[in-house]
């Protein structure tokens, strides 16, 4: 979404980083890189304070999928399409590892029957891709063949994300930002049914879940940590930039505290990722790291609250 918003003239750091949410962990954590606990309701976690529409489309076959992309491009939309890396020649996983991934379609040439695509993920690629190759990647079953324990087993199903700007981006003012930060704090404290209480309850229940199900809850923990860690890091960067632009340097201190939250997710995710041989011990380690993480969240919220009243 960063590149799509930038192409539209928006500051993606403000659009995606001004909000900070933590959703309750769903039972079904889809094994794809782009999993998010918000599911189809991505607008509740991204672009929260912006006129931004985020909508998944699920065409039924290759022909409909192609027609939707061409129509979106004609409407000025840059589709973000779900793919299986196994079928993409520019991905290191080509003909080696099945893994769900996202890339952007920026154009289509009917003469050469090739899309123009942009994949910012290293090694990064910008250029043509034959229509049949993209269709093969989008319709792949993405089988769980053991090559990727985290992001295989759920096909792209030809889905694509429509990112539509429905108005101008709000100006970054202290009044606007203060309201956003106050709302973030309320949400993370659990005012909307998610947030830290839900995460604490998840960690409390993890040992029993692992005892009953084996390593499966640990893989789920790894997947939920992926977006949560990234969102904390993005919010930290936004606070640092807002501090510079608005001259409110306690925001930079708050940003550092939020950055530590992002770092604290690493222990949770790595312990969960390597828990298959001894799930019980891994669950113990995850819970221990989880308690550190929760303390980090509380410290970050305190830092944000302190920045609300003092520049």
N, C-alpha and C positions, 0 to 999 in steps of 0.2 A: 504493500500500500504506500510505502514511503515514496517510491518512484512514481507511482500513479498520481499522487497528490502533488509532487514536485512538478510533474509535467503540466498539471493544471494551474500552476502558479501559486500554490499554497506553501506555507512553511510546514513541512510534515512533522517537525519536532514539536511544534506547538499543537498541531491537530491531534497527534497520537500520544504525545507525552504529557499534556496538561491534565488529563484524567488519570486516576490510579485506582484500580479496582482489584478485588480478590474474590473470585466466584467460588461457591461451594463446589466440592468435587462430585461430578456426576458418576453414576454407576458405569456408564459406557464411555471410556476414554479411547477414542478412535486412534489406531496406531498409524498416524501420519504426522509429518513434520508440522503441518499447519493446524493440528488439533487445538481447539480452545474450549474451555469449559462453558463458555457462553453459547456454544452451539450455533444455531442460525441467528441468534440475537447478538451479532457482533457489535451492533451499534450501541449496546449497553456497556461496552468496555472500550471502544475505540471511537475517537472523534466525539466524545460525550458532549462537549460544550460547543459543538460546531454543527452547521447545517449539512450533515453528511449522511447519505443513505448507503447502507451496505447490505447487499442482497445476493444470496446464493441462487443460481439457476441450475436445474438438473434436466437437461434435454434427454429424450428417450433413445435416440440413435445418432449415428455419425452425421447423417444428413441434417437433422435438426440442430445438432451441435454446431455444425459449420454455418448454417443459416443464422443462428443466433449470434455467432461471433461477427459475421459480416455486417449484420444489422447494427450491432453495438458499435462497431468501428465507424459506420456511417453516421451514427448518432454522437460521435465524439467521445465514446466510452472506450477506455483501455481495459479489455477483459483480463482478469487474473485467473488463469486456468490451472486446474489440478491435473497432475501428470504422474507417471511412474518413471523414475530416473533410468530404469533399466533400458528403456527404448530410445533414450536421447543421446545422440553421438557426442555431444559436447560435455556430457556429465561424466565424472570419473567412474560412476557406477554402471556405465554403459555395458550391457550384456554381462554384468557381473552381479549386481545387487538390485533387488526390487525394493523401492522406497518411495513413498508418497512425497510429492514436492509441488511447488507453485512456480509459475513463470507468467510473464505478461505477453500478450499478443498485441503488437502495435500496428499491424497492417496485413493485407492479403493481396497477392498479385495473381489474378485469375489466369494470366498468360502462362506463367511458370508453375501455377498451382502450388505456390509456396506462401506460407505465412512469414511475416517478420516477427521475431520474438526477442524478448529481452529477459535474460536471467541474471540478476545481479549477484547471485550466490557464487562465491569463488569456485572454480576459476573464472566464472562470469562469461557470458556469451551474448552478443548482440548481432543478429543477422538472420538469414533466411532459414526456414525449416520446411521441408516438403509436407504438404497437407497430409499425405498418408502416414508419415512418421508421427506427426502430432496426434493424428486420430488413433494410431496404434497405442501411443503412450497414454492418451486420455481414456481409452476403453479397456486398458489392461486390467486384469484381475488383481494385479499386485499381490501375487500369492505369498503366503508365509512359508517360504522354503528354507528358513533357517539362516539365510544370508544376512538378514537385518532383524535382530530381536526386538527392535523398538518401533520401526516405522514400516512394517510390511504386514499384509493380511487384510487390508481394506483398499478396494480399488478406487481410483479417481471418479469413476461413474460419470465421466464427461462433465462434471460440475464445473462451474466457473462463477467467479465473484464479480458482481457489478459494484463499482465504487463511483458514486454519483455525488458531485457537489451541488447542493441545492440553494446556494446563496454565497455571499462573500465571506471570507474568513474573518472572524472577530479580531478587532485590534487588541494587541496585548497591552492592557492597562492594569494598574494595580487593583482597581475596583473589580474588574472582570476576573482577574486571577485570584483575588481574595475569596470571592464567592466560590470559585472552582475548588480551591484548596479546602475551604470549610466543608464543602460537599464531599470531597475525597475522604477527609478524616471521618466524617459521620458514616460513610459507607464502609470503610475499613474497620471501624469499631463495631460493625454489625447492625447498623440501623436499618439496613435493607434485607436482612436475612442471610447475608453472605459474610465476607470479611474474616477477621481474626477468630471470632468464636467458632465459625465453621471449620477453619483450618486447625484450630486446637482440638476440636472434637474428632477431626479426621486422624490426627496423630495419636490421640488417645485410643482410637479404635483399631489402629493398624496392627498391633501384635495379635489380637484375636482374629483379625481378618487373615493374616498370614498363617496362623495356626490352622485355620479352616480351609484356606484355598492354596497354600503354598506360595510360590513366588509371584503369582499374578498381581496381587495388590502392590507389590514393589514396582513392577513394570508400570502400573497405573500411576504410582507416585512419581516415577521418572518423567512420565509424559505430562503430568499436571505442572511439574516444576519448570518445564521448558518455557511456556508462555509467561508464567508468573515471574521467573527470573528476568526474562527479557523486558517485561513491562516495568519492573522496578528500575532496571538500568536505564530505560528510556525516560522515565519520570525524573530520575536523578540528573540526567543530561539536560532535560528541559529546565529544571529548577536552577541549575548553574547558569544557563543562558538567560533565563528570566532575571536572575540576580544582576547579571552584567547589564542587561538592557534597561532595567528599571532602577538600578542603583540601590537595590535592597539586598545587602550582602548577607543578611541572615538566611536568605533563601539559598545561598551557596552552601552554608553550613548544613541546612536541611537536606540539600541535595547530596552532600557527602554521607549523611546518615542513611538516606534512601539507597545510595550506592552500596553501602555495607549490607543492606537487606539483599540486594541482588547477589552479592558475593556469598552470603550465607546460604542461599539456595544450592550452592555447589555441593556442600557436604551432604545435603539431603539427597540430591539427585545421584551423586556418584555412589553413595552407600546403597541406594535402591538399585542402581544399574548392575551392581556386582553381587547381588544377593541370591542368585539362583542356587549356589552350592550349599549355602547355610542360611535359609530364609529367616529363621528365628533370630540369629545373631544380627543379620542385616536390618531386621525390623527394629531391634534394640538400638542400633546405631542411628537409624533414620529418626527415631523418636528423640534421641539425644540431640542430634543436629536440629531437629524440628523445634525443640525448646529454645535452643540458641537463636534460631530464626525468628521465633515469636517474640523473644526479647528484643531482637533487632527491629522488628516492626514497631513495637511499642516505643522504642527510643526514637525511631524516625518520625512517628506521629507526634511525639512530644516536640521534636525539633521543628516540625512544620507549624505546630501550634504556636511555638515561641516566635517564629518568623512572622506570624500574622499581626503581631502587635508592635514589633520593633524592627526598624529597617536594618 
